[in-house]
Amino acid sequence: MPAGRQGRDFVDRMLDEIHAQTPGIDTRPMAAISRILRAAMFFQAAMNRIAGRAGLTYRELLLLAALRRAAPSFCLNPGQLLKECFAPSSTMTRQLDHLASLGLVERKPDPNDRRGVLVRLTARGKRLIDSTLTLGVLGDERELQAIYKLSPEQIETLNGTLHELLLVLEAEGADQFVGMLFVKGQSPMAAR
């Protein structure tokens, strides 16, 4: 439990139940992963609401944000977008079709690859993502504001720890694992 904070969270209660059944087991890694996943659910709910107010899904918002960061051209190829958004290609294609139908993105030939396509953020898409991010990034959503309950030092420590964890997860070959997350009815363990 963090210093200076009182009370027990869901994971504390879960660990009590586990320890009652199997005393002495080291649950620290499970506790950390469980807390990351549980916090991510809260943050995901907030981001879903932000995207919904813009008339988009969260994944569509991620696509627009990825294109917005690709300034000054605001273009990425589909392969780059797949890496940015952790989405299977069929899902991303549907999302890009929807965004194109709304006039937020357009597909254009890749001048460096005759067979390739680039996805470009339109002026309308840029206005939408800029207004959404201005309203949403650590905006009024209670879950996103919760980070400010931590001290600047705690935030820095959390950032450093999560950075190290992501370096491990994003290491070469991690993209194949992410792809397995989208195989219907197949767990990563079953795929071995």
N, C-alpha and C positions, 0 to 999 in steps of 0.2 A: 504494500500500500504506500502511495507517495507520502513523503514527509510533509507534515502540516495539514493533511487532509484526513478527515475522520469519516467513518462509515465504511460500508462494505459494498463492493460492486457485485455484479452477476457472477463474474469469474471467481471471486472469493467463495461465494456460495457453491459454485460448481466444484471447486477444488475440495471444499469440505466434504462433499458427497463422495468424491473420488477417494480421498484419504480415509474415509470411513470404511470403504470397501477394500482398499489396498494401501494400508499404512506404509510409510517409508518410501513410496515411489517419488521420484524427482519430477515434479509437474511444472517446474519453472519454464521450460520451453513451451509446453502446452499453454501455460498461463499467458505468456507473451503473445503467442499466435492468436489465442482466443480473444485477448484484449484488442489486438490489431483488427481482427475480423469484426468484432462487435463495434468498435469505433468507426470502422469503414461503413458499416450498415447505417449508422447515424448520419455520417457525412454524405453517403449515397442518397439517402432520403432527402436531405437538403438540396443536393444538386439536382435531383429529379424534379423537385418543386421549381427551382430556378429555370430549368430547361422547359418545364411545362408552361410556365408563364410566358415563355417566348414561343410557345406552340411547337416545341421540339421534344424529342427524346434526349436523354442524357448523352447517348452515343452520338446523336446528331450534333449536339452542342460540342462534344469533344472534336468531331471532325471540323466544325467551323473554327474552333479555337486553334487546332493544329494548322489550318490554312492561314489563320490570322498571324500566327507566329512566324510564318514563312515569308515575311516581308523581305524585300520590297515587291517581289513578284506575286505573293499570295498564292503560289502554285505548289502542288506536290503531286507525285505520281501515285497510283493506287498502292504500290508496294510500300512506299513511305507512309501512307495513311494507315495501312494495316499495322505497321510497327507502332505508330503513334497511338492507335485506338484499341489495340487488342481485340479486334473483331474478326470473325471469319469472313472470307471474301464475299460470300453470298449475302450475308447480312449487310456488309458495307455497301455492296452494290445497290441493295434496296434503299439504304439510307441516302446514298448519293442521288439515286433517282428521285427520291422524295425532296431532297434539298434543291435539286435542279428544277423540279416542278414548281417550287416556291420562288424560284429566281434567286436563290442564295448562293449557288455554285454553278459553274458551267464546265463542261468537258471540252478540251481543245487538243489538237494534235501536238505531240511532243516534238519540237523542232530538232532535238538531238537523237530521236529514235523514231524512224518512219512508222513502226508498228505500235509505238507507245502513245499513251494518252496522259495528259495532265489535267488535274482538277484545279480550277481556279475559283477563288472567292470573289464573288461579284461585289459591286459597290453596295448593293442592298444587303448582302450577307455580311459585309464588313460593318455596316451601320448596326445591324442586329446583334452581332457578337460583341461589338464595342459597348452597346447599351446594356446588354445582358451581363457582361462581365463587370461593368461599372456598378450595376445594381447587385450583382451576385457574389463576387469574390470577397469572401468574409464580410458580406453585407449584413442584411437583417436576419438571416436565418440563425435561429438559436443554436443549432448544432455547430455551425461554423464559428459562431462567436465564442463557443466554449473554449477554444484554444487560448483566448486571452485570460482565462482563469489561471493559466500557468505563468510562471515568471519568465522573463526573457531568457534566463539561464536554462530553465527547464525546456523551453522551446528549442533552444540551441542544442541541448543534449539530445532531445528527441530527434531533431533533424539529423544530427550526426549519426545516431544509432540506426535510424531508418535508412540513411544514405548507405551505410556499410551493408545493411541487409539487402538493399536493392542492388548494390554492386554484385553481390553473390547471385541473386536471383536473375539479374540481367546478363550474367556472364554468357559466353558463347554456348549455344545449345539451349538456353532457357526459352527461346522462342518456340522450340518444338514442344516444350512442356505446356506453354500457353495454348498452343494449338490443340493439345489433347483436352483442354478444359471444355472445348466446344464439340467434342465427339459425343453425340447423343447416346446416353445409356452406357457409357464406358468410363470407368474411373481411371485416373492415372495409374493406380496400382495394377489394374486389370490389363493395361496396355503393355506392361513389361513382358 
